[in-house]
Amino acid sequence: MKPLDATAKGVYLITVTPFTDSGALDLWSTDRMVDFGLDKGATGLTVLGIMGEAPKLTAEESRLFVQQVLARVDGRVPVVVGVSSPGFAPMRELADSVMALGASGVMVAPPATVRTDEQITAYFEMVTETLGPQVPWVLQDHPVATGVQMTATVIQRIVRSSPTCVMLKHEDCPGLAKLSALRSAFSAGTGSGEIGGEGRRLSILTGNGGGLFLPEELSRGADGAMTGFAYPEMMVDVCRAHAAGDIERAHDLFDAYLPLARYEQQQGIGLAVRKHLLAERGVIATPTVRKPGPKLSAADIADIKRLTRRQARRLAELG
């Protein structure tokens, strides 16, 4: 599979990890999930992210799941694998394993233990050294989940000191001004995917909860989205309309899905909502969240049914 580079655009769908009712990996549903994402127009997939329940998997389960995804994708789109870890040895082990299986790149978030600008930049210097010169990687900036605040200046320092960092997953919220600053800093490049130097380009995909600010982020220079949503076609269609210059159409499409996207981003039950919707759409066999994890109440399910009905009506009106 082609290595990830700084020209990446479009929608890299963050996948869930399907489980059976007993909590075992569901590889049959994994195949259906891959097919679903590609059928809806995803230009890439990202697995073992925060919403992929990666910390709940054993090392062997992580490799087995990635192997299943890569076999089903069969080189059709790039696959990025989350390899964040408290230690560099397990990070290197998982990264080497998934790259050997055919992954296009890996993604790394900072640990909660780094706080100062110097600690953050030093940590990512070690990430670059640990992964080696042949592994392209994605810098995940998700302060809500990690507790680590990285300014635009710090991100610039990290990227410019690491030629193998080819993409930023921008999840700071609110982060539009930060996105604008980073796009300005890393807008140069010939489009060839070459990396390194002050004039380099950086792919910037946004990850703010199911694309909650996607139209605005695209207008600020984002290259697309790297996030999850039970209706990935929304993100695909919004990106396509925006790229075609039909900004109003992009906003109209986004608005039709917004109430359900917002509901899916609730702290605590968001993953359970997404898995419920995916099960309802026939993508995964069960909505099981591996323990410890939330379960939806009857009232939650009633809310979801109402929101999906209203969404269908808005889409029909939009045409």
C-alpha positions, 0 to 999 in steps of 0.5 A, spaced: 500 500 500 502 507 498 505 510 504 501 516 507 504 523 504 502 530 505 498 530 499 492 526 503 485 529 502 478 527 503 475 523 508 479 518 513 473 514 516 475 513 524 472 506 525 469 503 531 472 496 533 466 491 532 465 486 538 460 480 539 455 480 544 460 476 549 465 482 547 470 478 543 472 481 536 467 480 531 471 479 524 465 478 520 462 485 522 469 488 521 469 486 513 462 489 513 464 495 516 470 496 511 465 495 505 460 500 508 466 505 509 468 504 502 461 504 499 460 511 502 466 514 499 471 514 504 478 516 501 482 512 507 480 509 514 483 510 521 483 504 526 485 503 533 483 510 534 480 513 541 473 511 539 476 504 536 477 502 544 484 501 542 486 501 550 481 495 551 484 490 546 490 486 547 496 487 543 494 480 539 487 483 538 490 489 535 494 486 530 489 481 528 484 487 527 488 491 523 490 485 519 483 483 518 482 491 516 488 491 511 486 484 508 479 487 506 481 493 504 486 490 499 490 496 497 484 500 495 485 506 500 490 508 505 489 505 512 492 509 518 493 505 525 493 508 532 499 506 535 499 511 541 502 508 547 505 510 554 512 507 552 516 507 546 517 500 546 510 497 545 509 503 540 515 501 536 513 494 536 505 495 534 508 500 528 513 495 525 507 490 525 502 494 522 507 497 517 509 490 515 502 488 514 501 494 509 498 500 513 500 506 510 502 510 516 501 510 524 498 516 528 500 518 535 497 522 540 501 525 546 501 522 553 498 526 559 504 526 562 507 531 558 505 538 559 510 544 557 512 546 550 519 543 551 516 536 554 511 536 548 517 537 543 522 533 546 517 527 546 515 527 539 522 528 537 523 521 541 517 519 537 520 520 530 526 516 532 522 511 535 518 510 528 524 511 524 525 514 517 521 509 513 514 510 517 510 516 516 506 518 521 500 523 523 500 528 529 494 527 533 492 534 537 486 532 541 486 536 548 479 534 550 482 526 550 489 527 552 489 533 556 495 536 553 495 543 550 499 544 543 499 551 541 500 552 533 507 554 534 509 548 538 505 544 532 510 547 527 516 546 531 514 538 531 512 538 524 519 542 522 523 537 526 520 531 523 520 530 516 516 523 517 510 527 520 506 528 514 499 529 517 495 533 523 489 530 525 486 537 528 481 536 534 482 542 538 475 545 539 474 551 538 480 551 534 479 555 527 484 560 528 489 555 530 487 551 524 488 558 519 495 559 522 497 552 521 494 552 514 498 558 513 504 555 515 504 549 511 501 551 505 507 551 501 509 545 496 508 542 489 503 537 491 508 531 490 508 529 497 515 531 498 517 532 505 522 536 509 524 543 509 521 550 511 517 550 505 513 543 506 506 542 505 502 538 511 496 535 510 491 537 515 484 533 517 479 535 522 477 531 527 472 535 531 466 530 533 463 527 527 465 533 523 461 538 528 465 544 524 467 541 518 464 546 513 468 552 517 474 548 517 474 546 510 473 554 509 479 555 513 484 550 509 483 543 512 484 538 507 478 534 509 476 530 515 479 524 519 473 522 524 467 518 525 460 518 524 455 513 523 453 517 517 460 518 513 456 520 507 455 526 510 462 528 511 464 525 504 458 529 500 460 536 504 467 535 502 465 534 495 460 540 495 466 544 498 471 542 493 466 543 487 465 550 490 458 549 492 459 552 499 452 553 500 450 546 498 456 544 503 452 547 509 445 545 507 448 538 507 451 539 514 445 542 517 441 536 515 445 531 519 447 536 525 442 534 530 444 527 530 451 528 529 451 533 535 447 527 539 452 522 537 458 527 541 455 526 548 460 525 553 460 518 556 455 515 551 457 517 544 460 511 542 454 507 544 450 511 540 454 510 534 455 503 535 447 503 536 446 507 529 451 502 525 447 496 528 441 499 526 444 500 519 446 493 518 453 495 518 455 491 525 452 485 528 451 488 535 452 495 538 456 492 544 461 496 547 467 492 550 467 493 558 467 498 561 463 501 557 456 505 557 449 502 555 443 506 552 437 507 556 430 506 553 430 514 553 436 514 549 434 510 543 427 513 543 431 520 542 435 517 536 429 514 533 426 521 533 432 524 530 433 519 525 426 520 522 427 528 522 434 527 519 431 523 513 425 528 512 430 534 512 434 530 506 428 529 502 427 536 502 434 538 500 433 533 494 
